[in-house]
């Protein structure tokens, strides 16, 4: 399971969505970055993909 998250600082993250495959998570990540003028960095943090913690 993979998550698309918004990193809000060194330890805080906001989970945007969860996907069973990395490819699906990447599709969602690309949509978010394109909606943000092509940048993964926002005023609140940064979009990333991570493997769901156990």
C-alpha positions in Angstrom: 0.0 0.0 0.0 1.3 3.4 -1.0 0.3 6.9 0.2 0.3 10.3 -1.4 1.1 12.7 1.4 1.7 16.4 2.0 4.7 16.8 4.3 4.0 19.7 6.6 7.3 19.8 8.5 9.9 17.5 9.8 7.6 15.0 11.5 4.0 16.0 10.4 2.3 14.6 7.3 -1.2 14.8 5.9 -2.3 11.7 4.0 -4.2 12.7 0.8 -4.9 9.3 -0.6 -3.9 5.6 -0.4 -3.3 3.3 -3.3 -2.6 -0.5 -3.7 0.2 0.1 -6.3 3.0 2.6 -6.7 1.8 3.3 -10.2 -1.6 4.5 -9.0 0.0 6.6 -6.3 2.2 8.1 -8.9 -0.8 9.0 -11.1 -2.4 10.8 -8.2 0.9 12.6 -7.3 1.3 13.8 -10.9 -2.2 15.2 -10.9 -1.6 17.1 -7.7 1.7 18.5 -9.0 0.2 19.6 -12.3 -2.6 21.3 -10.4 0.0 23.2 -8.4 1.6 24.7 -11.5 4.1 21.8 -12.0 5.7 22.1 -8.6 5.6 19.5 -5.7 6.3 22.4 -3.3 3.2 24.2 -1.9 2.9 27.1 0.6 2.1 24.5 3.3 4.6 21.8 2.5 5.6 19.3 -0.2 3.8 16.4 -2.0 5.5 13.0 -1.8 4.8 9.3 -2.2 5.6 6.9 0.6 5.1 3.2 1.4 2.4 3.0 4.1 3.9 2.5 7.5 3.1 -0.8 9.2 
